[in-house]
Amino acid sequence: MSLETRIKPDSNQKISKRDIVVDGKPVGSVELSFDGNDAHIAAIQIDTDFQKQGNGTEVCIQLGEELAVSGITLNSGHNLSDAAIALWQGLVRIGRARETIRGNLLKNYD
């Protein structure tokens, strides 16, 4: 699984869209919004045939690691769908995120 940039953020952009690619085939997309040193996943869309296979989890881990290099923390944000809550709870369970009062944060330390 890999992520390919469609729109790369610069100093004037607050949104980044990325294609989710599995075996060279686009199977979905992820949209991020930025606020200073925080990034929030605005939406993850994955084709039905590729759901429930860990691709959403892998997207979050890959994005979190990539953003951490630039000092940006990936956050879950608020008003999450049931699927998004389950995804972030899974990241907390495997030690890749921690729960905070503001929401979940992808772990970019250790």
BELQUIHU-V121076 format. One record per residue. N is the residue number from 1. RES is the residue in three letters. PHI is phi in whole degrees, -180 to 180 (none if undefined). D_LAST is the distance of its C-alpha to the last C-alpha in Angstrom with 1 decimal. Layout:
# BELQUIHU-V121076
n=N res=RES phi=PHI d_last=D_LAST
n=N res=RES phi=PHI d_last=D_LAST
This chain:
# BELQUIHU-V121076
n=1 res=MET phi=none d_last=24.1
n=2 res=SER phi=-141 d_last=23.6
n=3 res=LEU phi=-117 d_last=23.9
n=4 res=GLU phi=-119 d_last=26.7
n=5 res=THR phi=-75 d_last=27.1
n=6 res=ARG phi=-98 d_last=30.4
n=7 res=ILE phi=-130 d_last=30.0
n=8 res=LYS phi=-93 d_last=27.4
n=9 res=PRO phi=-70 d_last=26.7
n=10 res=ASP phi=-129 d_last=28.0
n=11 res=SER phi=-63 d_last=28.7
n=12 res=ASN phi=-99 d_last=31.5
n=13 res=GLN phi=-99 d_last=30.0
n=14 res=LYS phi=-116 d_last=28.1
n=15 res=ILE phi=-130 d_last=28.0
n=16 res=SER phi=-132 d_last=26.7
n=17 res=LYS phi=-112 d_last=28.0
n=18 res=ARG phi=-130 d_last=26.6
n=19 res=ASP phi=-85 d_last=28.4
n=20 res=ILE phi=-97 d_last=26.7
n=21 res=VAL phi=-122 d_last=28.2
n=22 res=VAL phi=-122 d_last=28.5
n=23 res=ASP phi=51 d_last=30.5
n=24 res=GLY phi=78 d_last=31.8
n=25 res=LYS phi=-111 d_last=33.1
n=26 res=PRO phi=-65 d_last=32.1
n=27 res=VAL phi=-123 d_last=31.4
n=28 res=GLY phi=168 d_last=30.2
n=29 res=SER phi=-152 d_last=28.5
n=30 res=VAL phi=-133 d_last=25.8
n=31 res=GLU phi=-120 d_last=26.6
n=32 res=LEU phi=-113 d_last=24.1
n=33 res=SER phi=-118 d_last=25.2
n=34 res=PHE phi=-121 d_last=23.6
n=35 res=ASP phi=-144 d_last=23.9
n=36 res=GLY phi=64 d_last=22.6
n=37 res=ASN phi=-93 d_last=18.8
n=38 res=ASP phi=-116 d_last=18.8
n=39 res=ALA phi=-122 d_last=19.7
n=40 res=HIS phi=-126 d_last=21.3
n=41 res=ILE phi=-81 d_last=22.6
n=42 res=ALA phi=-77 d_last=26.3
n=43 res=ALA phi=-164 d_last=27.3
n=44 res=ILE phi=-125 d_last=26.5
n=45 res=GLN phi=-120 d_last=29.6
n=46 res=ILE phi=-129 d_last=29.7
n=47 res=ASP phi=-52 d_last=33.0
n=48 res=THR phi=-51 d_last=34.1
n=49 res=ASP phi=-65 d_last=34.2
n=50 res=PHE phi=-113 d_last=30.5
n=51 res=GLN phi=-83 d_last=29.3
n=52 res=LYS phi=62 d_last=27.9
n=53 res=GLN phi=-124 d_last=26.4
n=54 res=GLY phi=87 d_last=22.7
n=55 res=ASN phi=-67 d_last=23.4
n=56 res=GLY phi=-65 d_last=22.4
n=57 res=THR phi=-62 d_last=19.0
n=58 res=GLU phi=-63 d_last=18.5
n=59 res=VAL phi=-60 d_last=19.7
n=60 res=CYS phi=-63 d_last=17.1
n=61 res=ILE phi=-64 d_last=14.2
n=62 res=GLN phi=-62 d_last=15.9
n=63 res=LEU phi=-63 d_last=16.7
n=64 res=GLY phi=-59 d_last=13.3
n=65 res=GLU phi=-67 d_last=11.9
n=66 res=GLU phi=-64 d_last=15.1
n=67 res=LEU phi=-69 d_last=15.3
n=68 res=ALA phi=-60 d_last=11.9
n=69 res=VAL phi=-59 d_last=13.4
n=70 res=SER phi=-95 d_last=16.2
n=71 res=GLY phi=78 d_last=14.3
n=72 res=ILE phi=-106 d_last=15.5
n=73 res=THR phi=-101 d_last=14.0
n=74 res=LEU phi=-83 d_last=15.6
n=75 res=ASN phi=-117 d_last=17.3
n=76 res=SER phi=-76 d_last=19.7
n=77 res=GLY phi=79 d_last=22.4
n=78 res=HIS phi=-124 d_last=25.3
n=79 res=ASN phi=55 d_last=28.4
n=80 res=LEU phi=-85 d_last=26.7
n=81 res=SER phi=-71 d_last=28.9
n=82 res=ASP phi=-59 d_last=28.7
n=83 res=ALA phi=-65 d_last=27.2
n=84 res=ALA phi=-68 d_last=24.4
n=85 res=ILE phi=-61 d_last=23.7
n=86 res=ALA phi=-62 d_last=23.6
n=87 res=LEU phi=-61 d_last=21.2
n=88 res=TRP phi=-68 d_last=18.7
n=89 res=GLN phi=-63 d_last=19.3
n=90 res=GLY phi=-64 d_last=18.5
n=91 res=LEU phi=-64 d_last=15.1
n=92 res=VAL phi=-65 d_last=14.4
n=93 res=ARG phi=-58 d_last=15.9
n=94 res=ILE phi=-90 d_last=13.8
n=95 res=GLY phi=80 d_last=10.5
n=96 res=ARG phi=-99 d_last=10.2
n=97 res=ALA phi=-146 d_last=11.5
n=98 res=ARG phi=-132 d_last=12.3
n=99 res=GLU phi=-87 d_last=15.9
n=100 res=THR phi=-130 d_last=17.2
n=101 res=ILE phi=-65 d_last=20.8
n=102 res=ARG phi=-76 d_last=21.1
n=103 res=GLY phi=147 d_last=19.8
n=104 res=ASN phi=-89 d_last=16.8
n=105 res=LEU phi=-120 d_last=13.8
n=106 res=LEU phi=-72 d_last=11.9
n=107 res=LYS phi=-67 d_last=8.1
n=108 res=ASN phi=-127 d_last=7.1
n=109 res=TYR phi=-138 d_last=3.9
n=110 res=ASP phi=115 d_last=0.0
